[in-house]
Amino acid sequence: MKIGIVVNSSWNIYNFRLGLIESLINSGHRVVAIAPNDGYTEKIIAAGCQYQEVEMDCKGSNPLKDLILTKNLHQIYKKQKLDAILHYTIKPNIYGTIAAKLANIPCINNVTGLGTVFIRQNLTSRIAEMLYKISFKFPEVVFFQNEDDQQLFVERKLVDLNITQILPGSGIDVQRFQPAPPSQNTVFNFLMIARVLYDKGILEYIEAIKILKKEGIKAKFSLLGKIDPDKNLGVPESQVQAWVAEGLIDYLSPVENVIPIIQKADCVLLPSYREGTPRTLIEAASLGKPIIATDVAGCRETVKENVNGFLCQAKDARDLAEKMKKMLFLKPEDRLKMGENSRKLAVKKFDQNIVFKKYKEALSKVGGEQAPVLEPRKKLQPQEII
């Protein structure tokens, strides 16, 4: 089959979908990545995938631009003569699905998370729900990354339950993300990895740090993530630098390989308001780290209370501080056991091969083929920009 993978950025494809692409190619499929051109486009091509550029205003809500996007995707789908299309992120899920229907090509969608559209109920969220309700009549399968999101869509009649399935996030390469010997930090190191958005719980993290420092707790508090310039959603860079100057956090710019940074942490946390299934926590679990996360959709999927970490209440800095203090004061052997349990959870629940198998089953159903057998990943040859 010739399969299109449509996402709102090449960065997203490279970081979250590359394993699936390689697995599909190894199984004899041809894959075309369809996304905006950014600094990761060449890396996708080098992995053996064909590439087709499409312009996409990921954050805007201009109806004319979205109509043009639908038209462009339709033209690309017809030109490429695709047999099936995989959609990720909001605009491909909505407008890509409509384009696929017009081109009479079956598609499989993945709701990777609801984002701020559903966290903040307003006119934009109502429009998004209407568009989902229209477009989600057409996919063959809609994958959700947690049962809460699936239930929300079904209850609001945005999708038929019969075409939905649950996936464990984007999956993790448990062979690559292997635990290292326990960190030997002289000062306990908390690490939060997330885009620097208010809805990720940044302010709660800062307030919790202030509470702990006021109580005389000595620890290192790190934040790694991209600063988002969006004035409504993102924390301004000036504010982040003010926190650094105040001695509250160590800010780490985004890196391509987070493994060494996570390995140096004693605990990884994410006080987000809502997620699909947070990749950063899956990575931390696979690397054998204890976790603190909010008891909300997506985040709670990665934590078994008192087994591999702690859950705290969303938007509650004091509860977050209490869970951080509880983690810090655990006996080292108990914290080590939590890390071991995180690793077991990652291997059992979040191994990327589970995701690959689900997609191949869905594609075989769409194409009327027997599901291909999973094959070991092998080095692929670079393809081309189309």
C-alpha positions, 0 to 999 in steps of 0.5 A, a space after each residue: 500500500 501507498 500510505 500518507 502520514 499527515 501531521 502539522 509539523 515535520 518535527 512531530 513526524 520525526 520525534 513521534 512517528 518515525 518508528 511507525 514509518 520505518 516499521 511500515 516501510 519494512 513491511 513492504 509499504 510505501 510511505 509519504 510524509 505530508 507536513 510543513 517544511 521545517 528543520 526536520 524535513 531532511 531527517 524524515 527523507 533520510 529515514 527512507 520516507 518520501 516527502 510532500 510539503 504542505 503549508 499549514 497555519 497550525 494555530 490560526 482559525 481563518 476559514 479561508 486558509 482552512 478551506 485552502 488547506 483542504 483543497 491543497 490536501 485533496 490535490 496532494 492525495 489525488 496526485 500521490 494516488 494514496 491507498 490510505 491516509 493516517 492523520 494526526 493533530 487537529 487540522 489534519 484530523 478535521 480538514 485532512 479527513 474531509 479532503 480524503 473523503 472527497 478523494 475517496 481514500 480511506 483514512 485512519 485518524 489519531 486524536 493525540 490530545 485535546 489541547 487547549 481547545 477542550 480545556 478552555 470552553 469558548 466559541 473556538 471550542 464549540 466550532 472545533 466540536 462542530 467540525 469534529 462532528 462533521 469530519 469524524 463521520 468519515 474515518 475507518 478508525 479513530 484512535 484515542 490515547 486514553 479512555 477519557 478522551 474517547 468517552 468525551 468524544 462519544 458522549 458529545 456525539 462527535 464520533 461513533 464508538 464502533 470506529 474508535 480504539 485506544 492506543 498507548 500514546 505514540 509508543 516508546 522504543 524500550 530498547 533505545 530508552 534503557 535505564 542507566 545506573 541510578 543518578 548520584 546527585 548530591 542535590 535531589 533533581 526534579 525535572 519537568 519537560 514540556 512546552 512552556 505553556 500555562 496549561 502544562 502547569 508551569 505556574 503550579 510548578 513555580 508556586 510549588 517550588 516557592 513553597 518548598 524553598 520557604 520550608 527550607 527544602 534544598 533541591 534542584 528544579 529544572 525545566 526543559 521545553 520550548 518557549 512558545 511565543 503565543 501570548 494567550 497560551 505561552 509563558 513569556 520568555 522574559 518571565 522564564 528568565 525572571 524565574 531563572 534570575 530569582 533562583 527558582 529554576 534551571 531552564 534548559 533549552 530543547 535538545 534533540 536527545 533528552 535521554 542524558 538529561 532524564 537519566 540525571 534526574 531523580 524524579 520527572 514530573 508534569 502538572 499538566 491540565 490535560 494530555 493525550 498520553 504525555 511522551 515525556 512521562 513515557 520516556 521517563 518511565 522507560 528510563 526507569 524514573 519515578 514520576 509525579 503527574 496530575 490526576 487528569 486524562 492522559 497523565 494518570 495513564 502513566 502513574 500507578 499511585 505509590 507504585 511508580 510515582 504519585 498523582 496530584 490534583 490539577 491546578 493545585 500547587 500545594 498538593 504538587 509541593 506535598 507530592 514533591 516533598 514526599 518523593 524527596 523524602 522517600 528512602 533511596 531503595 523505595 525510590 529505586 523500586 518506583 523507578 523499576 516499576 516505571 520501567 516495567 509499566 513502560 515495557 508492558 503498556 507503552 512499547 511502540 510495537 503495540 502501536 505498530 501492530 494496531 496500525 497494521 491491523 487497521 491498515 490491513 482491514 482498510 486494504 483488505 489484506 492479511 495483517 503483515 508480520 512485524 519485522 525487525 527495524 533495518 536501515 532505510 535508504 533516503 527518499 526524496 522531496 516530491 
